[in-house]
Amino acid sequence: MLRSLFVMSLLLVATSSLSAAETSRPNIMILYADDLGFGDLSCYAEKGKIQTPNLDKLAASGMRFTDGHSSSGICTPSRYALLTGRHHWRDFHGIVNAFGKSVFQTERLTMPEMLKEKGYATACIGKWHLGWDWDAIRRGKGIQPEDFDWTMQIPDGPLAHGFDHYFGDTVINFPPYTWIENDKVVDVPDTMKDESKWKKIKEGSWECRPGPMVTGWDPYAVLPTLTEKGVAYIESRKDEQEPFFLYFAFPCPHAPIIPNDAFDGTSQAGPFGDFVVETDAMVGKLLAALDASGQADNTIVVFSADNGPEHYAYARDAKFGHWSPGPFRGLKRDVYEGGHHVPFLVRWPGVTQPGKVNDALVSQIDLMATFAAVMGYELPNDAAEDSHNLLPLLEGKSETVRTAMVHNTFANQYAIREGDWLLLDAKTGYNSKGWKAWEQRHDYPGDDDQPVELYDMKQDPGQRKNVASDHPDKVASLQKLLAKIRSQGHSAPRLAQP
């Protein structure tokens, strides 16, 4: 009897000492903003001109990473890397254009496929921008409404790559301008896009590609509708036994910049700032639904963005004194920090310490290995090749997981970070337009004509002083490391040679 009690007590002690990751199967909700800068959240920029109380509250109840990155400075590649744990540049660089094909290979394991194997219900709501097989429903060669058979299923979209459910308009400024539910349109497009029928845009231009549209389509209704669908999905899961994975991909504050009237003037950074405020409000609605459904305590919530802000940020800085990338140089498309150094918040009740600020180098690519560790899923060698497990950081058991990271947007323009050092292995990190006036306004030195750029990010996060000529050995060692990571096909620690 005593022996039995002793054994039982040992089992209880062992069980109590297990990490949260080993004793639960939490829901997972990724909230993914579009073209949002590091300095657009008030929890990152106290002196910024935009207030984001709901995201500030999320940060205060979870972990706020200060050195978080997307894989690319543009949309599609970052989304691909997030959902595969693999750097986009190993496979492609550009975005999927209107009616473009899927970027996923059939054999490529995705995050939702992994989670489905562990018994998760999986849903994607919002922006997809990873391609479909539109040719399967074509019956003409053009992009007129009659060139497609809208009654057919559209293959090779979210449902083909691990999601049980999809609802969205695929990309807000790409045709077709209609809702898609799962793999079919909800309403048949019957006309061509006509911006003259839409309410006036509030900043910039519509940037909407031509193509089929449903009569009465209203871009201003996209964000509220997606939020309603997200809230409904969260509420529908409250009595289910299986956990859920919700990838909620916001269409904002990407152009077209169209905050609804109720949010006009709610920031001090113009319509874009108001759009960020509206985005924050929609985050609040989703989190409130999670709370009301009783699922918040067992849900990992991640908030981040696909890349930095669009070129309108230059005019915004000049007019309102709000610099969306915060302390960083560069915007969307750039390899400079502002292109990919983005907000990164993680809340996991009982695991992440509330209000913890973490300065470790992390990437969205790391979420796949992290969730695999949470689930006890053994990733195969041909999956998540660049994903690092962040669980030790979330649990407060380690201060560092990553020591290096490759930055890239377009071919032949790479940067590599190792510790505090960052090498831009190219003549410049710019691809955005309008930077010269911004540099003059912020007293940046002119180009020094060196073939590469080297920065000490601890001392110079704004990437002002190129010290490549002072540290040729460091330049050479970082170039060697970059070449190794690019050529070996992986960077995940689990794939390192013994």
C-alpha positions in Angstrom: 0.0 0.0 0.0 2.8 2.4 1.0 4.6 1.5 -2.2 1.6 2.3 -4.3 1.1 5.6 -2.6 4.8 6.5 -3.1 4.5 5.6 -6.9 1.4 7.7 -7.2 3.0 10.7 -5.5 5.9 10.5 -7.9 3.5 10.5 -10.8 1.7 13.5 -9.4 5.0 15.4 -9.0 6.1 14.5 -12.5 2.8 15.6 -13.9 2.9 18.9 -12.1 6.4 19.6 -13.3 5.5 19.2 -17.0 5.4 22.4 -19.0 2.1 23.8 -20.1 3.0 22.7 -23.6 3.0 19.0 -22.5 -0.2 19.0 -20.6 -2.6 20.9 -22.9 -3.8 21.2 -26.4 -4.6 24.9 -26.6 -6.5 26.7 -29.3 -4.4 28.9 -31.6 -5.4 32.2 -33.1 -3.0 34.1 -35.4 -4.1 37.7 -36.0 -2.1 38.9 -39.0 -2.2 42.5 -40.1 -1.2 43.8 -43.5 1.3 46.6 -44.1 1.5 47.6 -40.5 4.6 49.3 -39.1 6.5 48.6 -35.8 5.7 52.1 -34.7 2.0 52.0 -35.5 1.1 50.4 -32.2 1.1 52.5 -29.1 2.7 49.7 -27.0 5.7 50.0 -29.3 5.7 53.8 -29.9 4.7 55.8 -26.8 5.2 59.0 -28.7 3.4 57.8 -31.8 0.2 59.5 -33.1 -1.9 56.3 -33.1 -3.5 54.7 -30.0 -4.2 51.0 -30.1 -5.7 50.1 -26.7 -6.8 46.6 -27.6 -3.4 45.5 -28.8 -1.8 47.3 -25.9 -4.0 45.2 -23.6 -2.9 42.1 -25.5 0.7 43.0 -25.0 0.2 43.7 -21.3 -1.4 40.3 -20.8 1.2 38.4 -22.8 4.7 38.8 -24.2 5.8 41.6 -26.4 8.8 40.9 -28.7 10.9 43.9 -29.7 12.9 42.1 -32.4 10.3 40.2 -34.4 10.5 39.8 -38.1 8.5 38.6 -41.1 10.3 36.6 -43.8 9.9 39.3 -46.5 9.1 42.9 -47.1 6.0 42.0 -49.2 2.8 40.1 -48.7 2.8 36.6 -50.3 6.3 35.5 -49.3 5.8 36.4 -45.7 2.4 34.5 -45.6 4.0 31.5 -47.2 6.9 31.5 -44.7 4.5 31.9 -41.7 2.4 28.9 -42.8 5.4 26.6 -43.7 8.3 27.5 -41.4 10.4 27.9 -44.5 12.1 31.0 -45.9 10.2 32.2 -49.0 13.4 32.9 -50.9 14.2 29.2 -51.1 11.3 28.9 -53.4 10.3 32.3 -54.8 10.4 36.1 -54.1 7.3 37.8 -55.6 3.7 38.1 -54.9 0.8 36.2 -56.4 -0.8 38.5 -58.9 -4.5 38.6 -59.8 -5.8 35.2 -60.8 -2.3 33.8 -60.0 -1.5 30.2 -59.2 -0.9 28.7 -55.7 2.6 29.0 -54.4 2.3 25.8 -52.4 3.7 22.5 -53.7 1.4 19.6 -53.0 4.0 17.8 -50.8 4.8 20.9 -48.7 3.6 20.5 -45.1 1.7 23.5 -43.9 0.9 24.7 -40.4 -2.9 23.9 -40.7 -2.1 20.4 -42.1 0.2 19.7 -39.1 -2.5 20.9 -36.7 -5.2 18.9 -38.4 -3.1 15.8 -37.8 -3.3 16.6 -34.1 -7.0 16.9 -34.2 -7.5 20.6 -34.7 -10.4 22.3 -36.6 -8.7 24.8 -38.9 -10.1 28.0 -40.4 -8.7 30.9 -42.5 -10.7 34.1 -42.5 -9.6 37.2 -44.5 -6.8 37.8 -46.9 -5.3 34.7 -48.6 -3.0 36.0 -51.3 -1.3 32.6 -51.8 -3.0 31.7 -55.0 -5.7 29.4 -56.4 -6.2 27.4 -59.6 -8.3 29.9 -61.4 -7.7 28.1 -64.7 -9.8 25.3 -63.5 -12.9 27.5 -63.8 -12.0 29.5 -66.9 -14.0 29.2 -70.0 -12.5 32.2 -71.8 -9.1 33.9 -72.2 -9.9 37.3 -70.6 -10.9 38.5 -67.2 -14.5 39.5 -68.0 -17.2 37.9 -65.7 -18.3 35.6 -68.5 -14.8 34.2 -68.8 -15.3 32.1 -65.7 -17.7 29.4 -64.6 -18.6 30.8 -61.2 -20.7 27.8 -60.3 -17.6 25.6 -60.1 -15.3 24.9 -57.2 -12.0 26.8 -57.2 -9.2 24.3 -56.5 -5.8 24.7 -54.8 -6.9 27.4 -52.4 -7.0 27.3 -48.5 -8.9 24.0 -48.4 -6.3 22.2 -50.5 -3.5 23.2 -47.9 -5.0 22.3 -44.6 -7.9 24.6 -43.8 -11.3 23.1 -43.1 -13.0 26.4 -43.7 -12.3 29.7 -45.6 -14.2 32.9 -45.8 -12.8 36.1 -47.5 -12.4 38.1 -50.6 -8.9 36.5 -51.2 -7.2 39.9 -51.7 -9.1 43.2 -51.1 -7.6 45.0 -54.1 -7.5 42.0 -56.5 -10.4 40.5 -58.5 -12.8 38.8 -58.2 -14.6 41.4 -56.0 -16.9 39.0 -54.3 -17.0 36.8 -51.2 -15.5 33.3 -51.4 -16.7 30.7 -48.9 -14.6 27.6 -48.7 -13.9 27.1 -52.5 -16.8 28.7 -54.2 -18.0 32.3 -54.7 -21.0 33.3 -52.6 -22.4 35.7 -55.2 -21.6 35.5 -58.9 -19.6 38.5 -60.3 -21.8 40.2 -63.0 -19.9 43.3 -63.9 -16.4 44.8 -64.0 -14.8 46.7 -61.2 -15.9 50.3 -61.3 -14.4 52.6 -58.6 -16.8 55.4 -59.5 -19.5 53.4 -57.8 -17.6 53.3 -54.5 -17.5 55.8 -51.7 -14.6 58.2 -52.0 -11.2 56.9 -50.9 -9.7 58.6 -47.9 -6.0 58.4 -48.5 -3.8 57.4 -51.4 -5.3 55.6 -54.4 -7.6 52.5 -54.6 -4.8 50.4 -56.1 -7.5 47.9 -57.2 -6.7 45.7 -60.2 -9.3 45.5 -63.0 -11.6 42.4 -63.0 -15.0 40.9 -62.3 -17.1 42.3 -59.5 -20.5 41.7 -57.9 -22.9 44.6 -58.4 -23.0 46.6 -55.2 -19.6 45.5 -53.9 -18.4 47.8 -51.1 -14.8 47.7 -50.1 -15.6 49.6 -46.9 -17.7 46.6 -45.8 -14.8 44.1 -46.0 -13.2 44.6 -42.6 -16.5 44.7 -40.6 -17.8 41.6 -42.5 -14.6 39.6 -41.9 -14.7 40.5 -38.2 -18.3 39.4 -37.9 -17.3 36.1 -39.5 -14.3 35.8 -37.1 -16.5 36.4 -34.1 -19.1 33.9 -35.3 -16.4 31.2 -35.8 -15.0 31.8 -32.3 -18.4 31.5 -30.8 -19.2 28.3 -32.8 -16.2 26.6 -31.2 -17.1 27.1 -27.5 -18.9 23.8 -27.1 -16.7 21.7 -29.3 -14.3 19.1 -28.0 -11.6 19.5 -30.6 -9.3 22.6 -30.4 -9.3 25.2 -33.2 -6.7 27.0 -35.2 -7.9 30.3 -36.6 -5.7 32.2 -39.0 -7.4 35.6 -39.2 -5.6 37.7 -41.9 -6.7 41.3 -41.9 -6.9 43.3 -45.1 -5.7 46.4 -43.3 -4.2 48.8 -43.0 -3.0 47.9 -46.5 -4.3 50.1 -49.4 -7.0 51.0 -50.1 -6.9 53.1 -47.0 -10.6 53.1 -46.1 -11.4 53.5 -42.4 -15.1 53.6 -41.8 -16.7 56.9 -40.9 -17.0 56.1 -37.2 -13.2 56.0 -37.0 -12.5 59.3 -38.9 -10.3 61.5 -36.8 -9.6 58.9 -34.1 -5.8 59.2 -34.6 -3.4 62.0 -35.1 -1.9 60.4 -38.2 -4.6 60.9 -40.8 -6.8 58.3 -42.5 -4.1 55.6 -42.3 -3.9 56.2 -38.5 -7.6 56.0 -38.3 -7.5 52.7 -40.2 -5.0 51.3 -37.7 -7.4 52.4 -34.9 -10.2 50.5 -36.7 -8.0 47.5 -37.1 -7.3 47.6 -33.3 -11.0 47.9 -32.6 -11.6 44.7 -34.7 -8.9 42.9 -32.8 -10.8 44.0 -29.7 -14.0 42.4 -31.0 -12.2 39.1 -31.7 -10.6 39.0 -28.3 -13.9 39.9 -26.6 -15.5 37.0 -28.4 -12.8 34.7 -27.2 -13.4 36.0 -23.6 -17.2 35.7 -23.8 -17.0 32.1 -25.2 -14.9 31.0 -22.2 -12.0 30.0 -24.4 -9.4 32.7 -23.8 -7.6 30.9 -21.0 -6.8 28.0 -23.3 -5.9 29.9 -26.4 -2.5 31.0 -27.8 -3.0 34.4 -29.4 -0.3 35.7 -31.8 -0.4 39.2 -33.4 2.0 40.3 -36.1 2.1 41.8 -39.6 3.3 40.6 -43.0 5.6 43.5 -43.6 6.2 47.2 -42.9 4.0 50.1 -44.2 3.5 51.2 -47.7 5.3 54.3 -49.3 2.5 56.6 -48.1 4.4 56.5 -44.8 6.8 59.1 -46.1 4.1 61.7 -46.7 2.5 60.8 -43.4 5.8 61.4 -41.6 6.1 64.8 -43.3 2.5 65.9 -42.6 1.8 64.4 -39.2 5.2 63.6 -37.7 4.3 59.9 -37.4 6.9 57.5 -38.7 5.2 54.1 -39.0 8.4 51.9 -38.8 9.2 53.5 -35.4 13.0 53.8 -34.9 13.8 52.0 -38.1 14.8 52.9 -41.7 12.9 51.6 -44.7 9.4 50.5 -45.6 7.5 47.7 -47.4 9.7 46.1 -50.1 12.9 47.3 -48.4 15.6 45.0 -46.8 16.2 47.7 -44.3 14.6 47.0 -40.9 11.4 48.9 -41.6 10.5 46.5 -44.3 10.3 43.4 -42.1 10.8 44.4 -38.4 7.2 44.2 -37.3 5.0 44.0 -34.1 5.1 40.6 -32.6 2.8 39.8 -29.6 2.2 36.4 -28.0 -0.3 35.6 -25.2 -0.6 32.2 -23.8 -2.3 32.3 -20.4 -0.4 30.3 -17.8 2.7 30.2 -19.9 3.7 33.7 -21.1 4.4 36.1 -18.2 2.0 39.0 -18.4 3.6 42.3 -19.5 6.9 40.6 -20.3 9.1 42.4 -22.9 11.4 40.0 -24.8 14.3 41.4 -26.8 15.3 38.0 -28.4 15.6 37.8 -32.2 12.5 35.9 -33.5 10.7 35.3 -36.7 7.2 34.4 -37.8 8.9 31.4 -39.5 9.5 30.1 -36.0 5.8 29.6 -35.2 5.6 26.3 -37.0 8.3 24.6 -34.9 6.9 26.3 -31.8 3.4 24.8 -32.3 5.0 21.5 -33.3 6.7 21.5 -29.9 3.5 22.5 -28.1 1.7 19.5 -29.8 4.5 17.0 -29.5 4.6 16.8 -33.3 7.8 15.5 -34.8 8.5 17.6 -37.9 10.0 15.6 -40.8 13.3 16.7 -42.3 11.6 18.1 -45.4 9.3 20.5 -43.5 9.8 23.8 -41.6 13.4 23.8 -42.5 14.0 27.3 -41.1 11.8 27.2 -38.1 13.1 27.6 -34.5 11.2 26.5 -31.5 10.3 29.6 -29.4 8.8 27.6 -26.5 11.8 28.2 -24.2 11.3 31.9 -24.7 7.6 31.8 -24.1 8.1 29.7 -20.9 10.8 32.0 -19.7 13.4 29.2 -19.7 15.8 30.8 -22.1 16.8 34.3 -23.3 17.9 33.2 -26.8 16.7 30.8 -29.4 17.9 32.3 -32.6 21.4 33.7 -33.2 21.1 34.4 -36.9 18.4 35.3 -39.5 18.4 36.0 -43.2 16.4 39.0 -44.5 15.3 39.2 -48.1 12.5 40.7 -50.3 13.8 40.4 -53.9 16.4 38.2 -55.6 20.0 39.3 -55.3 19.4 41.6 -52.3 20.0 39.7 -49.0 20.9 40.8 -45.5 21.9 38.6 -42.6 21.7 39.3 -38.9 23.9 37.6 -36.3 23.7 38.8 -32.8 23.9 42.6 -32.9 25.6 42.7 -36.3 23.6 43.1 -39.5 25.2 42.8 -43.0 23.3 44.1 -46.0 25.1 42.2 -48.8 24.1 44.7 -51.4 24.7 48.3 -52.4 21.5 49.5 -50.8 18.5 48.1 -48.8 15.9 50.4 -50.6 13.2 49.3 -53.0 10.6 51.7 -51.8 10.2 55.2 -53.4 10.4 58.6 -51.7 13.2 57.9 -49.3 15.6 60.7 -50.3 13.4 63.5 -48.8 12.9 61.4 -45.7 16.6 60.9 -45.2 17.3 64.6 -45.6 14.5 65.4 -43.1 16.0 63.0 -40.6 19.6 63.9 -41.1 20.8 60.6 -42.6 24.2 60.7 -44.3 24.3 60.2 -48.0 25.4 56.9 -49.6 29.0 56.2 -48.9 29.5 54.2 -52.1 30.6 51.0 -50.3 29.5 47.7 -52.0 27.9 46.4 -48.8 26.5 47.9 -45.6 27.3 46.7 -42.0 25.5 47.9 -38.9 25.7 47.4 -35.2 22.0 47.1 -34.4 22.5 47.6 -30.7 24.2 50.9 -31.1 22.5 51.9 -34.4 19.0 50.5 -34.8 18.2 53.2 -37.3 20.9 51.9 -39.6 22.6 55.3 -40.0 26.3 54.5 -39.9 27.7 52.0 -42.3 30.8 50.5 -40.6 31.7 47.9 -43.2 35.0 49.5 -43.9 35.9 49.4 -40.2 35.2 45.7 -39.8 36.2 43.8 -43.0 36.6 40.5 -41.0 33.0 40.8 -39.7 31.8 41.4 -43.3 33.6 38.3 -44.5 32.3 36.1 -41.7 28.7 37.2 -42.2 29.0 36.7 -46.0 30.3 33.2 -45.3 27.4 32.5 -42.9 24.9 33.8 -45.4 26.2 31.6 -48.2 26.1 28.6 -45.9 22.4 29.1 -44.9 21.4 29.8 -48.5 23.2 26.8 -49.9 22.5 24.1 -47.3 18.7 24.4 -47.6 17.9 24.8 -44.0 18.7 26.8 -40.8 16.5 25.0 -38.2 18.6 23.7 -35.3 17.0 20.2 -35.4 18.5 19.8 -38.9 22.0 20.8 -38.0 24.7 18.1 -38.6 25.8 16.2 -35.5 
